[in-house]
Amino acid sequence: MSSILKQSFLESANTGKILGAYLIVCKRSEVALKLCELFLTRLYCKKGGCGTCADCKKVKGGHVDILRLSAPKVDEFRDAIGFVSQKAVDGVYKTIVVEKADDMNPSAANSMLKTLESPPRDSVILLSSRSVAGVLPTIASRCAIVHLTPDEDFTQQIMRELDIDDTSARVLKDLSGGFADEAVRIYNDKAFMKLRSETIEHTHKLINQKSSAISATADFLESGKERIADVVGVMQSFLHDISVQQKTRNPALIANLDWRSEIERNASHFTSGAISNMIRVILEAERRFLIPVNFRLAAEKMLFDILEERNRWKK
């Protein structure tokens, strides 16, 4: 097992001094995948990764020599071995990108070992994981490990770059995990920022309304079902902030600082048991949303269960 710096990893794509397999370790999968994309644009771009040419656009939109997998099963990776063993069609290298390597089952992980030990010539395998411990030691030992850590001067850097105040910077720090590039991407994703604000507003209204009406919130969830993972993530974050406020009364620990007054108000209205159980309800619903399901029924069940916990535990 060897570790290399982020910059050395990227430069290897330009110099051609490429190792057969890399494990990108980062708590934010989006950040790891963005680094993989930067590496691949340098690898396939004839200009060294300009980001605008036809080769770079192919990397971003779907390149014939790049296979992308997410927590693959045994059969999927066996097919991938056949793919990477073939000669490149539109470049020099064949590449496999494995997202969420830490979510693979042991059988799938073990099926990768021989290929990681001796990758085919002119091929590269990129794996991303939230931690080194999340993958088998036998996989980690066969990869060069690239650790991605949050930017130390994140708050000041992002305040200068985006011309925003300290509160907004701290919100972006939580959303991005402390990575400036990811914070800029999130800030410029106006659809997400609007969705976040509306999600918190609906969640706040839901747990404070006197009635048991859920139609408006269910309609909102259904209209945003394409980004339901973002929605439930924001709901959990908002409720978690209420729990943090109850336990610590320390605003420095609140993620959604721009909603501080609502968080403080809710903290005085509910018991810690109520908030904890509401978060549990959302986590259970999130798992249901990941499988084929009647979305409306699943959303309504989640909302009714939240209201049930609210009524049971409200002070």
C-alpha positions as MATLAB code, in Angstrom:
seq = 'MSSILKQSFLESANTGKILGAYLIVCKRSEVALKLCELFLTRLYCKKGGCGTCADCKKVKGGHVDILRLSAPKVDEFRDAIGFVSQKAVDGVYKTIVVEKADDMNPSAANSMLKTLESPPRDSVILLSSRSVAGVLPTIASRCAIVHLTPDEDFTQQIMRELDIDDTSARVLKDLSGGFADEAVRIYNDKAFMKLRSETIEHTHKLINQKSSAISATADFLESGKERIADVVGVMQSFLHDISVQQKTRNPALIANLDWRSEIERNASHFTSGAISNMIRVILEAERRFLIPVNFRLAAEKMLFDILEERNRWKK';
ca = [
       0.000    0.000    0.000;
       1.452    3.366   -1.017;
       0.073    6.892   -0.764;
       0.537    9.682   -3.280;
      -0.447   13.324   -3.302;
      -3.397   14.638   -5.286;
      -1.152   16.725   -7.538;
       1.169   13.797   -8.232;
      -1.842   11.697   -9.174;
      -3.047   14.313  -11.667;
       0.425   14.931  -13.104;
       0.915   11.226  -13.770;
      -1.838   11.425  -16.394;
       0.181   14.054  -18.262;
       3.561   12.346  -17.936;
       2.379    8.834  -18.756;
       3.912    7.481  -15.537;
       0.640    5.819  -14.594;
       0.178    3.028  -12.089;
      -2.326    0.276  -12.753;
      -4.781    1.055   -9.961;
      -5.616    3.974   -7.688;
      -7.907    4.236   -4.662;
      -9.315    7.748   -4.173;
     -10.322    8.191   -0.523;
     -12.722   10.977    0.395;
     -15.774   11.270    2.631;
     -17.565   13.111   -0.204;
     -17.982   10.814   -3.194;
     -18.707   13.826   -5.430;
     -15.259   15.238   -4.700;
     -13.560   11.904   -5.423;
     -15.409   11.531   -8.720;
     -14.531   15.073   -9.744;
     -10.853   14.285   -9.183;
     -11.256   11.137  -11.293;
     -12.771   13.261  -14.063;
      -9.863   15.728  -13.934;
      -7.437   12.813  -14.169;
      -9.299   11.329  -17.137;
      -9.498   14.598  -19.075;
      -5.708   14.864  -18.743;
      -5.309   11.235  -19.753;
      -7.459   11.406  -22.897;
      -7.077   15.042  -23.943;
      -4.400   15.730  -26.551;
      -3.930   19.177  -24.985;
      -3.327   17.868  -21.482;
      -6.808   18.389  -20.059;
      -8.133   21.631  -21.529;
     -11.702   20.794  -20.487;
     -13.313   22.136  -23.679;
     -12.140   20.000  -26.614;
     -13.971   17.032  -28.141;
     -11.880   14.543  -26.143;
     -12.682   16.261  -22.837;
     -16.379   16.384  -23.725;
     -16.311   12.652  -24.433;
     -14.823   12.005  -20.993;
     -17.640   13.963  -19.367;
     -20.438   12.687  -21.610;
     -19.434    9.079  -22.218;
     -16.129    7.849  -23.643;
     -15.929    4.549  -25.493;
     -12.781    3.568  -23.557;
     -14.108    4.424  -20.093;
     -16.412    2.095  -18.150;
     -18.104    3.522  -15.055;
     -19.476    1.245  -12.321;
     -21.073    1.848   -8.928;
     -20.541   -0.777   -6.205;
     -20.427   -3.494   -8.894;
     -21.503   -7.086   -8.374;
     -19.317  -10.058   -9.347;
     -20.783  -10.445  -12.839;
     -20.452   -6.726  -13.547;
     -16.766   -6.695  -12.691;
     -16.103   -9.856  -14.659;
     -17.564   -8.101  -17.696;
     -15.400   -5.086  -16.842;
     -12.264   -7.275  -16.957;
     -13.158   -8.209  -20.526;
     -13.669   -4.538  -21.348;
     -10.354   -3.348  -19.947;
      -8.465   -6.217  -21.609;
      -9.406   -4.978  -25.070;
      -7.351   -2.503  -27.067;
      -8.382    1.144  -26.703;
     -10.654    2.413  -29.482;
     -10.337    6.201  -29.161;
      -7.212    6.702  -27.112;
      -4.258    4.895  -25.577;
      -5.834    3.660  -22.330;
      -8.842    1.636  -21.248;
     -10.218    2.777  -17.901;
     -12.575    1.391  -15.268;
     -13.991    3.836  -12.723;
     -15.516    2.121   -9.689;
     -17.602    4.439   -7.520;
     -18.542    3.374   -3.967;
     -15.957    0.606   -3.803;
     -16.658    0.451   -0.059;
     -20.225   -0.661   -0.789;
     -19.194   -3.768   -2.729;
     -19.926   -7.134   -1.174;
     -16.914   -9.391   -0.353;
     -17.470  -11.631   -3.390;
     -17.401   -8.685   -5.782;
     -14.362   -7.209   -4.042;
     -12.463  -10.501   -4.216;
     -13.225  -10.793   -7.933;
     -11.116   -7.652   -8.490;
      -7.919   -8.841   -6.800;
      -6.177  -10.567   -9.705;
      -6.871   -7.679  -12.079;
      -5.677   -5.106   -9.536;
      -2.506   -7.161   -8.985;
      -1.675   -7.270  -12.704;
      -3.819   -4.841  -14.712;
      -3.798   -5.319  -18.506;
      -1.283   -3.217  -20.405;
      -2.363    0.358  -21.162;
      -5.200    0.225  -18.646;
      -5.979    1.995  -15.397;
      -8.509    1.275  -12.651;
      -9.822    4.102  -10.460;
     -11.733    3.227   -7.303;
     -13.360    5.678   -4.909;
     -14.179    4.997   -1.263;
     -15.208    7.011    1.764;
     -12.389    5.430    3.775;
      -9.494    3.009    3.363;
     -11.054    0.791    6.039;
     -14.182    0.530    3.907;
     -12.464   -1.701    1.335;
     -10.721   -5.033    1.798;
      -7.084   -4.699    2.895;
      -6.145   -6.880   -0.079;
      -7.673   -4.264   -2.400;
      -6.076   -1.276   -0.676;
      -2.659   -2.974   -0.756;
      -2.862   -3.307   -4.544;
      -3.647    0.391   -5.143;
      -1.847    3.689   -4.888;
      -3.949    5.610   -2.376;
      -4.869    9.237   -2.916;
      -6.218   10.825    0.283;
      -8.377   13.912   -0.195;
      -8.720   16.150    2.857;
     -10.731   19.367    3.367;
      -9.050   22.680    2.577;
      -7.517   24.167    5.733;
      -8.362   27.787    4.884;
     -11.755   26.930    3.411;
     -13.898   29.670    5.005;
     -11.658   32.598    4.104;
     -10.902   31.181    0.664;
     -14.555   30.678   -0.264;
     -15.593   34.056    1.143;
     -13.052   35.740   -1.131;
     -13.778   33.615   -4.190;
     -17.572   33.866   -4.069;
     -17.826   37.235   -2.302;
     -20.151   35.866    0.383;
     -20.476   36.400    4.133;
     -19.263   34.144    6.926;
     -22.674   32.513    7.478;
     -23.014   31.523    3.811;
     -19.444   30.214    3.789;
     -20.099   28.040    6.828;
     -23.245   26.626    5.216;
     -21.240   25.765    2.099;
     -18.538   24.202    4.252;
     -21.025   21.692    5.597;
     -22.576   21.036    2.192;
     -19.199   20.537    0.495;
     -17.355   18.784    3.289;
     -14.831   21.614    3.322;
     -13.659   21.280   -0.293;
     -13.540   24.641   -2.050;
     -14.050   23.300   -5.579;
     -17.109   21.356   -4.469;
     -18.433   24.415   -2.607;
     -18.202   26.511   -5.787;
     -20.043   23.802   -7.723;
     -22.809   23.668   -5.110;
     -23.065   27.460   -4.936;
     -23.471   27.634   -8.713;
     -26.075   24.859   -8.708;
     -28.996   27.254   -8.336;
     -31.525   24.428   -8.666;
     -30.015   22.634   -5.666;
     -29.786   25.783   -3.545;
     -33.464   26.510   -4.282;
     -34.363   22.890   -3.516;
     -32.472   23.073   -0.221;
     -34.291   26.209    0.879;
     -37.701   24.811   -0.072;
     -36.949   21.493    1.635;
     -36.061   23.153    4.931;
     -39.122   25.383    4.694;
     -41.439   22.410    4.095;
     -39.803   20.409    6.906;
     -40.130   23.301    9.346;
     -43.791   23.827    8.450;
     -44.562   20.104    8.619;
     -43.331   19.579   12.154;
     -44.979   22.796   13.401;
     -48.386   22.613   11.728;
     -51.404   21.942   13.902;
     -53.163   19.721   11.393;
     -52.161   16.377    9.893;
     -52.378   17.606    6.311;
     -49.513   16.341    4.160;
     -50.687   16.958    0.578;
     -48.611   20.074   -0.040;
     -45.427   18.481    1.278;
     -46.109   15.233   -0.594;
     -46.594   17.242   -3.795;
     -43.272   18.960   -3.167;
     -41.482   15.650   -2.625;
     -43.009   14.186   -5.771;
     -42.014   17.211   -7.845;
     -38.419   16.726   -6.705;
     -38.249   12.947   -6.778;
     -35.413   13.031   -9.321;
     -33.277   14.541   -6.550;
     -34.876   12.740   -3.619;
     -31.463   11.825   -2.185;
     -30.683   15.539   -1.900;
     -34.094   16.246   -0.373;
     -33.904   13.617    2.371;
     -30.303   14.604    3.052;
     -31.354   18.203    3.683;
     -34.266   17.070    5.869;
     -31.920   14.974    7.990;
     -29.413   17.817    8.256;
     -32.063   20.285    9.426;
     -33.422   17.903   12.064;
     -29.903   17.010   13.166;
     -29.225   20.711   13.729;
     -32.259   20.870   16.014;
     -30.861   17.947   18.001;
     -27.427   19.603   18.197;
     -29.017   22.840   19.412;
     -30.913   20.939   22.109;
     -27.774   19.221   23.364;
     -25.137   21.937   23.038;
     -26.775   25.347   22.431;
     -23.652   26.078   20.414;
     -24.380   27.841   17.086;
     -20.880   27.017   15.863;
     -21.988   23.382   15.557;
     -25.078   24.140   13.456;
     -24.748   23.285    9.756;
     -27.728   25.221    8.418;
     -26.745   28.442   10.104;
     -28.918   30.530    7.785;
     -31.947   28.865    9.444;
     -30.666   29.370   12.974;
     -33.785   31.092   14.377;
     -36.085   28.285   13.189;
     -33.670   25.673   14.530;
     -33.561   27.319   17.960;
     -37.359   27.628   18.032;
     -37.845   23.959   17.167;
     -35.276   22.918   19.747;
     -37.490   24.353   22.462;
     -40.676   22.745   21.089;
     -39.622   19.101   20.857;
     -37.917   16.513   22.999;
     -34.661   14.988   21.798;
     -36.546   11.687   21.401;
     -38.944   13.270   18.921;
     -36.156   14.609   16.697;
     -34.184   11.372   16.901;
     -37.223    9.343   15.843;
     -38.063   11.724   12.998;
     -34.531   11.280   11.643;
     -34.934    7.506   11.931;
     -38.184    7.687    9.934;
     -36.426    9.591    7.138;
     -33.519    7.132    7.073;
     -35.936    4.213    6.735;
     -37.808    6.032    3.951;
     -34.559    6.780    2.142;
     -33.854    3.053    1.845;
     -37.334    2.495    0.393;
     -36.792    5.232   -2.191;
     -33.735    3.338   -3.496;
     -35.795    0.366   -4.667;
     -38.685    0.224   -7.168;
     -41.617    1.568   -5.179;
     -44.781    3.607   -5.505;
     -43.097    6.920   -4.787;
     -46.209    8.773   -3.681;
     -47.195    6.100   -1.174;
     -43.658    5.926    0.213;
     -43.504    9.718    0.558;
     -46.889    9.901    2.271;
     -45.951    7.113    4.695;
     -42.772    8.987    5.630;
     -44.694   12.212    6.269;
     -47.418   10.535    8.326;
     -44.760    8.729   10.383;
     -42.985   12.034   11.038;
     -46.236   13.585   12.233;
     -46.892   10.562   14.432;
     -43.536   11.032   16.147;
     -44.195   14.759   16.460;
     -47.520   14.165   18.202;
     -46.116   11.466   20.433;
     -43.104   13.397   21.701;
     -43.919   17.091   21.400;
     -43.392   19.041   24.613;
];
